Amino acid sequence: MHKAIGALAVTGALLLAAAPSFADESTPAAPKPAEIAKVIKADAPYGAGKMRVLLMTAYDASLWTDAAKWSMQVPFALNVTYHFACTSSDIADRLLSEISHVNPGIASSTLAHYRSMFAGLFPDAKSGDKMTALYTPDGTIRFFNDGQQTGQVHDASFAQAFFGVWLSPATSEPDLRQNLLHNDT
């Protein structure tokens, strides 16, 4: 009886230890999204990683740029390949939660404005869908779902907040950030 309880406690502890999401360094090179080819000439991603939750891959992410060192001063693209189905509302909720995490003092009115913007940018996703966000240094982001443009936003503050979810030092996923930026800080 005590052995069974001990085994259950160890199993529970392992599950709890695995509960936080983490990035996996063994992400294979992602194919270059066709929608970025006119802006970014690189043949391979700048960095890539997997977002995992409870031992399941939620999505693969890759960062594309021609720059020797990533920055918001040069064009880049973030590509995400989903490994699960979710609604556009789920995507918006998660993005807003992460934006709030990175920017704890962000105004609720700004978050409400971002939510209204997300509604048109992110359709429902199913496993295998690819979302690409292509950024240019004038503050414009063009959004694509499976290669089809879903919208465009020209707002430098929004761009900083959106990409901060993955690339800010304050991200909730520092391992994924490290993989995307291949150890840059």
Wavefront OBJ file of the C-alpha trace (Angstrom):
o trace
v 0.000 0.000 0.000
v 2.790 2.421 0.945
v 4.673 1.531 -2.255
v 1.573 2.288 -4.355
v 1.106 5.644 -2.633
v 4.809 6.422 -3.085
v 4.668 5.528 -6.777
v 1.571 7.669 -7.196
v 3.303 10.584 -5.456
v 6.376 10.264 -7.698
v 4.170 10.078 -10.813
v 2.225 13.132 -9.668
v 5.437 15.044 -8.986
v 6.758 14.180 -12.439
v 3.522 15.337 -14.065
v 3.602 18.576 -12.111
v 7.229 19.123 -13.039
v 6.311 18.614 -16.683
v 3.230 20.854 -16.475
v 4.983 24.112 -17.376
v 5.394 24.418 -21.086
v 8.884 24.328 -22.534
v 10.674 24.616 -25.828
v 12.519 21.724 -27.415
v 15.880 22.360 -29.044
v 15.507 19.503 -31.541
v 13.219 21.276 -34.004
v 14.130 20.362 -37.590
v 14.648 23.168 -40.098
v 11.292 24.489 -41.254
v 10.614 25.040 -44.947
v 10.628 28.690 -45.934
v 7.095 30.108 -46.162
v 6.467 31.247 -49.762
v 4.735 34.419 -48.544
v 8.001 35.826 -47.162
v 10.239 35.035 -50.162
v 10.071 38.528 -51.692
v 11.179 40.175 -48.451
v 13.491 37.621 -46.800
v 16.090 35.842 -48.911
v 17.487 33.449 -46.259
v 17.265 29.758 -47.160
v 17.043 28.602 -43.544
v 15.394 29.998 -40.432
v 17.391 32.210 -38.101
v 16.157 30.023 -35.243
v 13.458 27.477 -34.491
v 11.850 25.727 -31.560
v 8.916 23.703 -30.339
v 6.349 24.901 -27.867
v 5.301 22.017 -25.646
v 2.604 21.767 -23.025
v 2.360 18.680 -20.818
v 4.704 16.687 -23.082
v 2.642 17.461 -26.205
v 3.848 19.736 -28.979
v 1.484 22.697 -29.279
v 3.310 24.247 -32.222
v 6.609 24.573 -34.036
v 7.938 28.105 -34.467
v 10.616 29.483 -36.752
v 12.071 32.958 -37.048
v 13.246 34.166 -40.452
v 15.486 37.156 -41.208
v 18.396 38.096 -43.427
v 20.093 39.962 -40.579
v 23.248 38.661 -38.940
v 21.608 39.512 -35.593
v 17.840 39.719 -35.159
v 16.337 43.113 -34.347
v 13.165 45.080 -34.939
v 15.228 47.313 -37.249
v 15.205 44.775 -40.108
v 12.467 42.701 -41.760
v 11.712 39.330 -40.176
v 8.961 36.749 -40.056
v 7.649 34.427 -37.392
v 6.095 31.209 -38.652
v 4.020 28.923 -36.418
v 2.781 25.459 -37.395
v -0.019 24.310 -35.127
v -0.196 20.744 -33.819
v -3.694 21.082 -32.374
v -7.030 22.663 -33.190
v -8.096 25.917 -31.561
v -10.551 28.702 -32.206
v -9.616 32.240 -33.172
v -10.953 33.268 -29.753
v -8.579 30.800 -28.036
v -5.671 32.268 -30.013
v -6.671 35.831 -29.095
v -7.096 34.914 -25.406
v -3.642 33.314 -25.261
v -1.980 36.195 -27.111
v -3.588 38.775 -24.823
v -2.555 36.793 -21.750
v 1.033 36.628 -23.008
v 1.083 40.318 -24.008
v -0.101 41.146 -20.467
v 2.647 38.928 -19.044
v 5.350 40.688 -21.075
v 3.841 44.164 -20.466
v 2.228 44.038 -17.001
v 1.295 47.731 -17.056
v -0.501 47.634 -20.409
v -3.838 49.456 -20.333
v -7.015 47.382 -20.472
v -8.263 49.664 -23.263
v -5.178 48.752 -25.313
v -5.814 45.050 -24.728
v -9.444 45.502 -25.793
v -8.263 47.252 -28.957
v -5.816 44.401 -29.672
v -8.607 41.834 -29.127
v -10.735 43.545 -31.772
v -7.753 43.491 -34.170
v -7.081 39.784 -33.559
v -10.611 38.818 -34.592
v -9.867 39.415 -38.256
v -6.246 38.282 -38.250
v -6.446 34.776 -36.819
v -8.967 32.276 -38.169
v -9.698 29.043 -36.331
v -6.711 26.709 -36.585
v -6.435 22.974 -37.038
v -3.410 20.736 -36.750
v -1.021 21.432 -39.619
v -2.162 25.031 -40.220
v 0.618 27.575 -40.610
v 0.421 31.160 -39.396
v 3.038 33.647 -40.564
v 3.558 37.195 -39.338
v 5.866 39.224 -41.622
v 7.279 42.388 -40.040
v 8.866 45.390 -41.739
v 10.695 48.107 -39.776
v 8.038 50.733 -40.528
v 5.905 48.892 -37.932
v 3.780 46.930 -40.400
v 2.890 43.292 -39.837
v 1.272 41.258 -42.606
v -0.503 38.146 -41.324
v -0.945 34.953 -43.328
v -2.757 31.700 -42.691
v -1.587 28.810 -44.872
v -0.070 31.317 -47.310
v -3.189 33.483 -47.671
v -3.031 36.996 -46.264
v -5.583 37.500 -43.482
v -4.762 41.104 -42.686
v -2.237 43.820 -42.114
v -1.553 46.105 -39.144
v 0.555 49.245 -39.290
v 1.266 50.034 -35.627
v 4.774 49.880 -34.132
v 3.474 49.546 -30.543
v 1.259 46.629 -31.542
v 4.189 45.015 -33.393
v 6.406 45.302 -30.311
v 3.687 43.811 -28.086
v 2.778 41.016 -30.520
v 6.317 39.806 -31.238
v 7.258 40.286 -27.581
v 5.151 37.204 -26.832
v 7.986 35.155 -28.370
v 10.991 37.471 -28.525
v 10.932 39.740 -25.454
v 13.354 38.957 -22.619
v 10.219 38.987 -20.417
v 8.470 36.212 -22.402
v 6.914 33.379 -20.407
v 8.806 30.971 -22.684
v 12.519 31.854 -22.372
v 13.687 28.505 -23.792
v 11.641 28.984 -26.961
v 12.947 32.567 -27.235
v 16.508 31.295 -26.883
v 15.950 28.738 -29.645
v 14.363 31.317 -31.965
v 17.189 33.776 -31.374
v 19.792 30.975 -31.321
v 21.229 32.107 -28.007
v 21.247 35.831 -28.794
v 20.212 38.034 -25.914
l 1 2 3 4 5 6 7 8 9 10 11 12 13 14 15 16 17 18 19 20 21 22 23 24 25 26 27 28 29 30 31 32 33 34 35 36 37 38 39 40 41 42 43 44 45 46 47 48 49 50 51 52 53 54 55 56 57 58 59 60 61 62 63 64 65 66 67 68 69 70 71 72 73 74 75 76 77 78 79 80 81 82 83 84 85 86 87 88 89 90 91 92 93 94 95 96 97 98 99 100 101 102 103 104 105 106 107 108 109 110 111 112 113 114 115 116 117 118 119 120 121 122 123 124 125 126 127 128 129 130 131 132 133 134 135 136 137 138 139 140 141 142 143 144 145 146 147 148 149 150 151 152 153 154 155 156 157 158 159 160 161 162 163 164 165 166 167 168 169 170 171 172 173 174 175 176 177 178 179 180 181 182 183 184 185
